[in-house]
Amino acid sequence: MKLIENIPYNAGYPQDEKRMLDIYLPDNTENVPVFVYFHGGGLEAGCRKDLNDTLAKTLAAKGIAVVNADYRLMPEAQYPDFINDVADCVKWTAENICNYCTPTGIYVGGSSAGGYLSMMLCFDKQYLRERCCEDAVKGYFHDAGQPTKHYSILSSMGYDKYRIIVDETAPLYHVNGEDIYPPMHFVVSDNDIKNRYEQTMLMLSVLRNFGHGEKVTHTIMHGKHCQYVREQNENGENKLALMVADFISKCEEK
């Protein structure tokens, strides 16, 4: 595996640490899928450097390149700054990843807050459409993201963080029967953050009701919120990475 670090993805902010990405390349860079990953941390914490190396190593061993990116965080940033950042990252990847490998497709995902961000890119079409890269994403991997108004956004607007609000800041708000979505996979734990499991099930139900069920799969993990992100199997392979690799493999076969 080869690691290329500290690449600015927004030309307007070349020295901004929160608008940078790292690329993990497999040994063979010909005809590889590319997975763009956004970390968690409640939109208030976290860093791309926190990425468990076994996640990237496991994906690289499966022949998948990883683009691991930061984005601006609250309270310095406010909605929708972080969504614009991850959209810029996807645009950069669509336009530049061919300088590092020969991509077969771009997949976007994230864990927790990163899952919220990947859902916003998937369902609120304006962000990638404005950047002319809406069709660049071949599939989405939403890991334990909040499909309603994110609790940190709730708090920043003076609401109780446990409120359930579905407005334009919520991925669920944008799901409809007119848009065409690429394949996507959801992951959530049976002992996740309070109400995260139930909200994820609601998101899945809404997608099915709008006729998107055949494009949507999900996995229910046993344990606490995102604990599998850092867990390994008996072979030292990262558990989340194996789910990502399986999802991407099935998409590539279609």
LORO-101880 format. One record per residue (C-alpha): x, y, z; residue number from 1; residue in one letter. Coordinates in steps of 0.001 Angstrom, whole numbers, always signed. Each point is the difference from the previous one (the first is absolute). Layout:
! LORO-101880
       X       Y       Z nufi lodo
       X       Y       Z  NUM    a
...
//
This chain:
! LORO-101880
       X       Y       Z nufi lodo
      +0      +0      +0    1    m
   +1170   +3527    -806    2    k
   -1081   +3042   +2034    3    l
     -84   +3501   -1489    4    i
    -753   +2619   +2643    5    e
   -1200   +3582    +443    6    n
   -1507    +779   -3391    7    i
   -2178   +3167     -55    8    p
   -3308    -690   -1743    9    y
   -1238   +3594    -173   10    n
   +2324   +2176   -2078   11    a
   -1314   +3099   +1734   12    g
   +1306   -1194   +3376   13    y
   +3292   -1814    -725   14    p
   +1363    +378   +3551   15    q
   -3206    -883   +1861   16    d
    +589   -3203   +1967   17    e
   -3743    -642    +128   18    k
    -235    -104   -3783   19    r
   +2603   -2684    -631   20    m
     -30   -3682    -839   21    l
   +2270   -3039     +47   22    d
     +48   -2733   -2638   23    i
    +689   -3661    +741   24    y
    +858   -1918   -3162   25    l
    +160   -3781    -484   26    p
   +3186   -1441   -1476   27    d
   -1703    -403   -3365   28    n
   -1552   +3326   -1000   29    t
   -1503   -1182   -3271   30    e
   -3793    -315    -140   31    n
    -768    +597   +3669   32    v
   -3179   +1260   +1680   33    p
    +455   +3137   +2119   34    v
   -1687    +388   +3393   35    f
    -336   +3569   +1317   36    v
    -371    -159   +3789   37    y
   -1104   +2658   +2509   38    f
    +720    -429   +3714   39    h
   -2440    +338   +2892   40    g
     +42   +2228   +3065   41    g
   -3427   +1625    +182   42    g
    +980   +2756   -2485   43    l
   +2000   +1462   +2900   44    e
   +3028   -2257    +366   45    a
   +2056   -2615   -1800   46    g
   +2727     +97   -2618   47    c
   +1023   -1979   -3040   48    r
   +3205    -900   +1854   49    k
   -2129   -1950   +2479   50    d
    -720   -2566   -2701   51    l
    +819   -3505   +1146   52    n
   +2799   -1184   -2297   53    d
   -1539   -3456    -168   54    t
   -3015   +1461   -1828   55    l
   +2141   +1447   -2795   56    a
   +2342   -3012     -41   57    k
   -2887   -2442    -235   58    t
   -1561   +1914   -2890   59    l
   +3360    +359   -1755   60    a
    +540   -3753    +336   61    a
   -3356    -439   -1743   62    k
   +1175   +2234   -2853   63    g
   -1933   +3109   +1074   64    i
   +1514   +3481    +246   65    a
   -1085   +2206   +2909   66    v
    -369   +3785     +17   67    v
    -197   +1016   +3661   68    n
   -1032   +3627    +510   69    a
    -479   +2640   +2662   70    d
   -2685   +2688      -8   71    y
    -691   +3104   +2068   72    r
   -1562    -555   +3413   73    l
   -2409   +1809   +2288   74    m
     -73   +2457   +1675   75    p
   +2368   +1824   -2370   76    e
   -1938   -1458   -2915   77    a
   -3771     -14    -245   78    q
   -2476   -1809   -2186   79    y
    +521    -451   -2949   80    p
   +3775    +725     +44   81    d
    +983   -3620    +687   82    f
   -2289   -1294   -2735   83    i
   +1548   +2408   -2489   84    n
   +3426   -1250   +1068   85    d
    -754   -3682    -580   86    v
   -1633    +885   -3312   87    a
   +3213   +1816    -987   88    d
   +1928   -3120    +978   89    c
   -2128   -2199   -2258   90    v
    +454   +2500   -2826   91    k
   +3777     -34    +522   92    w
     +12   -3799     -44   93    t
   -2064    -172   -3187   94    a
   +2357   +2402   -1743   95    e
   +3385   -1062   +1391   96    n
     +88   -3595   +1222   97    i
    +984   -1144   -3501   98    c
   +3405   +1588    +697   99    n
    +578   -2619   +2705  100    y
   -1771   -3113   -1279  101    c
   -2299   -1277   -2721  102    t
   -3426    +149   +1656  103    p
   -2897   -2277    -889  104    t
   -2427   +1999   +2102  105    g
    -304   +2382   +2953  106    i
   -1860   -1039   +3150  107    y
    -804   +2359   +2863  108    v
    -583    -828   +3650  109    g
    +599    +925   +3583  110    g
    -574   -1004   +3601  111    s
   -2294   +1780   +2477  112    s
    +274   +3715    -906  113    a
   +1735   -1184   -3162  114    g
   -3026   -2181    -693  115    g
   -2242   +3038    +391  116    y
   +2193   +1841   -2522  117    l
     -20   -2860   -2504  118    s
   -3813    -122    +275  119    m
    -283   +3751    -592  120    m
   +2101    -322   -3162  121    l
   -2092   -2957   -1131  122    c
   -3464   +1444    +621  123    f
    +386   +3780    -236  124    d
   +1043    +112   -3626  125    k
    +899   +3705     -61  126    q
   +3506    -432   +1415  127    y
   +1451   -2307   -2633  128    l
   -2230   +1367   -2752  129    r
   +1437   +3499    +531  130    e
   +3466   -1500    -408  131    r
    -939   -1969   -3121  132    c
    +981   -3302   +1588  133    c
   -3360   -1480   +1026  134    e
    +454   -2945   -2364  135    d
   +3562    -697   +1164  136    a
   -1094   -2014   +3051  137    v
    -677   -3663    -715  138    k
   -1243    -910   +3483  139    g
    -359   +1196   +3601  140    y
    +880   -1678   +3310  141    f
   -1861   +1668   +2883  142    h
   +1314   -1168   +3370  143    d
   -2079    +934   +3075  144    a
    -802   +3494   -1228  145    g
   -2932   +2038   +1307  146    q
   -2709    +257   -2684  147    p
   -1926   +2707   +1868  148    t
   +1297   +3477    +936  149    k
   +3420    -678   +1540  150    h
    +182    +434   +3760  151    y
   +2900   +2467    -214  152    s
   -1953   +2137   -2444  153    i
   -2985    -191   +2345  154    l
   +2119   +1241   +2912  155    s
   +1550   +2804   -2048  156    s
   -3507   +1266    -805  157    m
   -1172     -88   +3586  158    g
   -2003   -3245    -155  159    y
    +240   -2923   +2387  160    d
   +2444   -2420   -1646  161    k
   -2488   -2852    +418  162    y
   -2666   +1701   -2116  163    r
   -1015   -1789   -3169  164    i
    -307   +2560   -2765  165    i
    -126    -725   -3703  166    v
    +777   +3126   -1991  167    d
   +2377    +970   -2797  168    e
   +3016    -800   +2228  169    t
   -1162   -3638    +306  170    a
    +855   -2673   -2593  171    p
   -3450   -1524    +465  172    l
   -1652   +3261   -1091  173    y
   +1439    -326   -3514  174    h
    -971   -3601    -787  175    v
   -2578    -139   -2784  176    n
   -1299   -2167   -2788  177    g
   +1280   +2153   -2858  178    e
   +3760     -96    +585  179    d
   +2076   -2938   -1167  180    i
   +2434   -1271   +2621  181    y
   +3039   -2219    -439  182    p
    +277   -3164   +2124  183    p
    +531    +651   +3693  184    m
    +659   -1963   +3176  185    h
    -972    +999   +3538  186    f
   +1638   -1211   +3213  187    v
   -1330    +508   +3529  188    v
    +425   -1772   +3348  189    s
   -2748   -1581   +2071  190    d
   +1417   +1898   +3026  191    n
    +816   +3216   -1846  192    d
    -479   +3610   +1153  193    i
   -3525    +399   +1354  194    k
   -2541     -23   -2827  195    n
   +2679    -418   -2715  196    r
   -1142   -3558    -773  197    y
   -3663   +1054    -215  198    e
    +798   +3004   -2187  199    q
   +2056   -2179   -2338  200    t
   -2878   -2440    -308  201    m
   -2281   +2929    -834  202    l
   +2387   +1136   -2727  203    m
     +25   -3510   -1478  204    l
   -3790    -143    +128  205    s
    -364   +3356   -1753  206    v
   +2403   -1087   -2750  207    l
   -2014   -3179    -511  208    r
   -3270   +1940     -65  209    n
   +1372   +2179   -2797  210    f
   +1008   -3066   -2006  211    g
   +3751     +49    +647  212    h
    +128   -3216   +2020  213    g
   +1837   -2059   -2609  214    e
   +2946   +2411    +129  215    k
    +254     +37   +3791  216    v
   +1597   -2566   +2319  217    t
    +826    +176   +3690  218    h
   +1919   -1718   +2787  219    t
    -929     -18   +3685  220    i
   +3090    -311   +2186  221    m
      +3   -1235   +3590  222    h
   +1552   +2456   +2443  223    g
    +306   +3690    +621  224    k
    +120   +2909   -2403  225    h
   +2710    -538   -2643  226    c
   +2104   -2308   +2185  227    q
    +584   -2232   -3044  228    y
   +1847   +2874   -1710  229    v
   +3071    -944   +2047  230    r
    -614   -3732    +457  231    e
   +1857   -2728   -1859  232    q
    -852   -3576    -824  233    n
   +2219   -2989    +757  234    e
   +2059    +777   -3122  235    n
    +730   +3572   +1067  236    g
   -2396   +1464   -2562  237    e
   -2070   +3043    +886  238    n
   -3699    -876    +354  239    k
   -1365   +3184   -1529  240    l
   +2429    -242   -2907  241    a
   -1186   -3520    -782  242    l
   -3595   +1244    -224  243    m
   +1097   +2860   -2248  244    v
   +2005   -2368   -2210  245    a
   -2947   -2399    -313  246    d
   -2353   +2841    -946  247    f
   +2408   +1420   -2579  248    i
    +700   -3451   -1459  249    s
   -3712    -568    -601  250    k
    -370   +3436   -1593  251    c
   +2965    -614   -2278  252    e
   -1537   -3264   -1205  253    e
   -3124   +1769   -1263  254    k
//
